[in-house]
Amino acid sequence: MIPKCLILGGDGLDPDVTRNLERLFLGFGYKVSKKVGQVPQDFLGLLVIARSNLLKQSSLLNSRATSVIIYDYVGDNLNNFSYLKNINSDIQNVIFASTSLNRIQDLKFIFDELETSIVFETCLMPVYPKLWIMSSKKNRFNRPIHIGNFKHVTETQGVGINFAFHDFLHRERVLVAGNRWENTLPASQLLGAVKLRAVSILYSCHTYALGIMYPTQRDCTYSGRFWQAPLNGCLVFSEPSIYSSVIPGVLAVDYSQTLEKMVSHGMSDPAQLRLQSRKFWDLERNSHITFLKQLIPTYGFFGKLYVAFFYLYDRATRIKSFIPNWRLLRTVKKYHEASSPG
C-alpha cells in the first residue's frame, strides 16, 4: 500500500505554507493530497492539520489516521484546538508543532484534560528555499513594494500601527499588490492580486519590501514575506514582533520615519542576504525534520520519486508563467519610473 498524507485546513489553506508542507511530506515518501473542510473519517494515513479553525470537537475522536501533525502558526484563538481533548486511542502519534512556546503553555493551561500522549514542539514552519528563490536581478528597484491584502483591524485590537502604515504607503507612494485596498489607496498605486509565483519574482527585483501583520500574530508568529523576500535578497521592514529580530533580513519599524531614513538603517547586500537567509531556513527545516523522523515512518524510495516529479512540475510552471510575469514587471517598472523623485 502506498503511504498517504492529507494536508487539511478547516477554513482554508495558505498556498505558500501548504507548498512547503507538500514538499516536506513528499520527501518523507507520502503521496500527498490537500483538502479544505472537516477531517474525513475514512482517511487512513498521515493527517497534517495546517489550519484548525472551524474543525469539529470530534475531529480526531473517530479519525482512522495513523498519525496526526498539527501546525500552529496562524495565531488564532486557542479554542480552535479543543478537538485535542478527544483523540482516538488508535492514533499512534499526535504532534503539536507551534511557532510559540507561550501558546503551547497556554494551550496546556486552558485544556487541563489534554491527552498526555501529545508530543509538543516549538519550531518555525518548514521552508524549502529552492521553491522560492528566483534568478537574482542585477538592477533592482530602490523603491519599496508591499505585497499583502488589506487587514481590517478593530479599535479593541489597536489601530495605531495600521494607521501609521497606511499613511506611510500613501505618503511615500508605495506600490501595493493585494486585495481590498481600493478604499484606502489611489488606484494608481495598486497592482491588484498577484499569483504565488509572481510574489517571489516581485521581491527578487526590489531592494526593500514593507509589511504588517494582524495584532494577534505579533507575539506568536511571522509572515510569509519573512522568508519569501529575504530569500530573494529583498530586505523586509515590518512592525516589531516576536520574530522581527530573529529572522535574517527583517527589520522592525514603526512607520513614523521617512522612507529615506528607514532605508539608511537597513542597507544590505542582496547576494549576502540571500545566502544568509537560505542557511537560516535550511537549518530550521532540518531541525524539524530530525524531530519528525523520530516519531513518524518515512519511505525513502517513494520520497526520491515524488520529489523528482515535484520539481519537474515546479520547473514547468515557472516556464509557463514567464510571459504573464514579464508583463507584470513591465507595469512595475513604469510605475517606479513615474513615481521616482525628480
C-alpha positions in Angstrom: 0.0 0.0 0.0 1.3 3.5 -0.9 1.6 5.6 2.2 -0.7 8.6 2.1 -0.7 12.1 3.6 -3.5 14.5 3.8 -2.9 18.3 4.4 -6.1 19.7 5.8 -7.3 23.2 6.5 -10.6 23.7 8.4 -11.2 27.2 6.9 -8.8 27.1 4.0 -5.1 26.5 3.2 -2.4 29.2 2.8 -0.8 28.4 -0.6 2.8 29.3 0.5 2.7 27.3 3.7 0.9 24.4 2.0 3.6 24.2 -0.8 6.4 23.9 1.8 4.4 21.2 3.7 3.7 19.3 0.5 7.4 19.2 -0.4 8.3 18.1 3.2 6.0 15.1 3.2 6.7 14.1 -0.4 10.3 13.8 0.7 9.2 11.5 3.5 7.7 9.2 0.9 4.0 10.0 1.2 1.5 10.6 -1.6 0.2 14.0 -0.6 -3.3 15.3 -1.2 -5.0 18.5 0.1 -8.4 19.3 1.4 -10.4 22.2 2.9 -13.1 21.2 5.4 -13.6 18.6 8.1 -11.4 15.5 8.8 -12.6 12.7 6.5 -13.4 9.8 8.9 -12.3 7.1 6.3 -8.9 8.6 5.7 -6.1 6.1 6.6 -2.6 7.6 6.7 -0.7 10.7 8.0 -3.0 13.6 8.7 -1.4 17.1 8.7 -3.7 19.8 10.0 -2.4 23.2 8.8 -5.3 25.3 9.9 -7.6 24.3 12.8 -10.3 27.0 12.6 -13.8 25.5 12.2 -12.8 21.9 12.9 -15.3 20.0 15.0 -14.5 18.9 18.5 -15.0 15.3 17.4 -12.5 15.7 14.6 -9.9 13.2 15.9 -12.3 11.1 18.1 -13.4 8.9 15.1 -10.4 9.5 12.8 -8.7 6.5 11.3 -5.4 8.4 10.8 -2.3 6.6 11.8 -0.5 9.8 12.9 -1.5 13.4 13.2 0.6 16.5 13.0 -1.0 19.8 13.9 0.7 23.1 13.0 0.0 26.2 14.9 1.3 29.3 13.0 -1.8 31.4 12.3 -2.1 33.0 15.8 -5.8 32.5 16.1 -8.0 31.5 19.1 -6.6 28.5 21.1 -10.2 27.2 21.4 -9.9 26.1 17.8 -7.8 23.2 19.2 -10.4 21.9 21.5 -10.6 18.7 19.5 -7.3 17.8 21.2 -9.3 16.7 24.2 -10.9 13.9 22.2 -8.4 11.7 20.4 -8.9 8.2 19.0 -6.7 5.9 21.1 -5.7 4.1 17.9 -3.8 7.1 16.5 -0.1 6.2 17.0 1.3 9.7 17.3 -0.2 13.2 17.8 2.3 16.0 17.3 1.6 19.7 18.0 4.1 22.0 16.4 3.8 25.7 17.2 5.8 28.8 16.4 5.3 29.9 20.0 6.3 28.2 23.3 3.9 30.5 25.1 1.0 29.3 23.1 1.9 25.7 23.9 2.0 26.6 27.6 -1.3 28.5 27.3 -2.9 25.5 25.5 -2.0 23.1 28.3 -3.3 25.6 30.8 -6.7 26.1 29.1 -7.3 22.4 28.3 -6.1 20.7 31.5 -7.6 17.5 30.2 -5.3 17.2 27.2 -4.2 13.8 26.2 -0.8 13.1 27.7 0.3 11.3 24.6 0.5 14.6 22.6 4.1 15.5 21.7 4.8 19.2 21.6 7.5 21.0 19.5 8.3 24.7 19.2 9.6 25.4 15.7 9.4 27.6 12.7 7.3 26.3 9.8 9.4 24.3 7.3 10.7 26.3 4.3 12.3 25.0 1.1 14.4 27.9 -0.3 14.6 26.2 -3.7 10.8 26.7 -4.2 11.0 30.5 -3.6 14.4 31.7 -4.9 14.1 33.4 -8.3 17.0 34.4 -10.5 18.8 37.4 -9.0 18.1 40.7 -10.7 21.2 42.9 -11.1 19.3 46.2 -11.4 16.8 46.2 -8.6 14.2 48.9 -7.9 15.3 51.0 -4.9 11.7 51.8 -4.3 9.8 49.5 -1.8 6.8 47.3 -2.5 4.1 45.9 -0.2 2.6 42.6 -1.1 -0.4 41.6 1.1 -4.1 42.0 1.4 -5.7 44.9 3.3 -6.1 43.9 7.0 -9.1 45.2 8.8 -8.3 45.9 12.5 -10.8 46.8 15.2 -10.4 49.6 17.8 -10.0 47.0 20.5 -7.1 45.4 18.7 -5.2 48.6 18.5 -5.2 50.5 15.2 -2.3 52.9 15.7 0.4 51.0 13.8 -2.1 50.2 11.0 -2.9 53.9 10.6 0.8 54.7 10.5 1.4 52.0 7.9 -1.4 53.2 5.6 -0.2 56.8 6.0 3.3 55.7 5.0 2.1 53.8 2.0 0.2 56.9 0.8 2.8 59.4 1.7 5.7 57.5 0.1 3.6 56.4 -2.9 4.4 52.7 -2.3 3.3 50.2 -4.9 0.9 47.7 -3.4 -0.1 44.2 -4.6 -3.1 42.5 -2.9 -6.8 42.7 -2.4 -9.2 45.1 -0.7 -7.1 48.3 -0.9 -9.5 50.2 -3.2 -10.9 52.3 -0.3 -7.6 53.1 1.2 -5.1 54.0 -1.6 -5.3 55.6 -5.0 -5.9 53.2 -7.9 -2.6 54.3 -9.4 -0.7 52.6 -6.5 -2.5 49.2 -6.8 -1.3 46.2 -8.7 -4.2 44.0 -7.5 -3.8 40.4 -6.6 -0.8 38.5 -7.9 -0.2 34.8 -8.1 2.1 33.0 -5.7 5.0 32.6 -8.2 4.8 36.3 -9.0 5.3 37.2 -5.3 8.8 35.8 -5.3 9.6 37.5 -8.6 8.5 40.9 -7.4 10.7 40.5 -4.3 13.6 39.5 -6.5 13.6 42.8 -8.3 13.1 45.0 -5.3 15.7 46.0 -2.6 13.0 46.7 0.0 9.6 45.4 1.0 7.1 46.6 3.6 4.8 44.5 5.7 2.3 44.4 8.6 0.6 41.6 10.4 -2.6 41.1 12.4 -2.3 42.2 16.0 -2.9 38.6 17.2 0.1 37.4 15.2 2.8 39.7 16.5 3.5 37.9 19.7 3.5 34.3 18.4 4.3 34.0 14.7 5.5 35.7 11.5 4.6 36.4 7.9 5.4 34.5 4.7 7.2 37.6 3.5 9.7 37.0 6.2 11.1 34.1 4.1 10.0 34.9 0.6 11.6 38.4 0.5 15.0 37.8 2.1 15.4 34.5 0.1 15.3 36.8 -2.9 17.7 39.4 -1.5 14.9 41.8 -0.5 15.0 43.4 2.9 11.7 43.5 4.9 10.6 46.4 7.1 7.8 45.3 9.4 6.3 46.3 12.8 8.0 44.9 15.9 7.1 41.3 16.6 8.4 38.2 18.3 10.4 37.2 15.2 11.4 40.5 13.7 14.8 40.4 15.4 15.3 36.7 14.8 14.8 36.0 11.1 17.6 37.4 8.9 16.5 40.2 6.5 13.7 41.6 8.7 13.9 45.0 10.4 11.4 46.3 12.9 10.0 49.8 12.2 7.0 51.9 13.5 6.5 53.7 10.1 6.9 57.1 11.7 10.1 57.8 9.8 10.6 58.8 6.2 11.5 56.2 3.6 14.9 57.7 3.3 15.7 57.4 7.0 14.3 53.8 7.1 16.5 52.8 4.2 19.6 54.4 5.7 19.3 52.0 8.7 18.7 48.9 6.5 21.3 48.8 3.9 22.1 45.3 2.8 23.8 43.3 0.0 21.2 41.3 -1.8 23.5 38.4 -2.6 24.7 38.2 1.0 21.1 38.4 2.3 20.0 35.5 0.0 22.8 33.3 1.3 22.2 34.2 4.9 18.5 33.6 4.6 18.9 30.3 2.8 21.3 29.0 5.5 18.9 30.0 8.2 15.8 28.3 6.7 17.7 25.2 5.8 18.9 24.9 9.4 15.4 25.4 10.8 13.8 23.0 8.5 16.4 20.2 9.0 15.9 20.5 12.8 12.2 20.0 12.3 12.8 17.0 10.0 15.1 15.4 12.5 12.3 15.8 15.2 9.6 14.3 13.0 11.7 11.3 11.8 11.8 10.1 15.4 8.0 9.8 15.5 6.6 9.1 12.1 7.7 6.5 9.5 9.5 7.6 6.3 9.7 5.9 2.9 12.9 6.8 1.1 12.3 5.1 -2.2 8.9 6.8 -2.7 10.3 10.1 -1.4 13.0 10.3 -4.1 10.5 9.7 -6.9 7.9 12.1 -5.6 10.4 14.9 -5.1 11.8 14.4 -8.6 8.4 14.8 -10.2 7.5 17.7 -7.8 10.5 19.7 -9.0 9.8 18.8 -12.7 6.3 20.2 -12.3 7.7 23.3 -10.5 10.1 23.9 -13.4 7.2 23.6 -15.9 5.0 26.1 -14.1 8.0 28.6 -14.0 8.3 28.4 -17.7 4.5 28.6 -18.2 4.3 31.8 -16.1 7.2 33.6 -17.9 5.1 35.8 -20.2 2.5 36.9 -17.5 5.3 37.7 -15.1 7.3 39.6 -17.7 4.2 41.8 -18.4 3.8 42.3 -14.6 7.4 43.5 -14.3 6.9 46.0 -17.1 4.0 47.5 -15.2 6.1 47.7 -12.1 8.9 49.3 -13.9 6.7 52.0 -15.4 5.2 52.8 -12.0 8.6 53.2 -10.3 9.9 55.3 -13.1 6.9 57.6 -12.9 6.9 57.9 -9.1 10.6 58.3 -8.5 11.7 61.8 -7.2 12.9 64.1 -9.9 
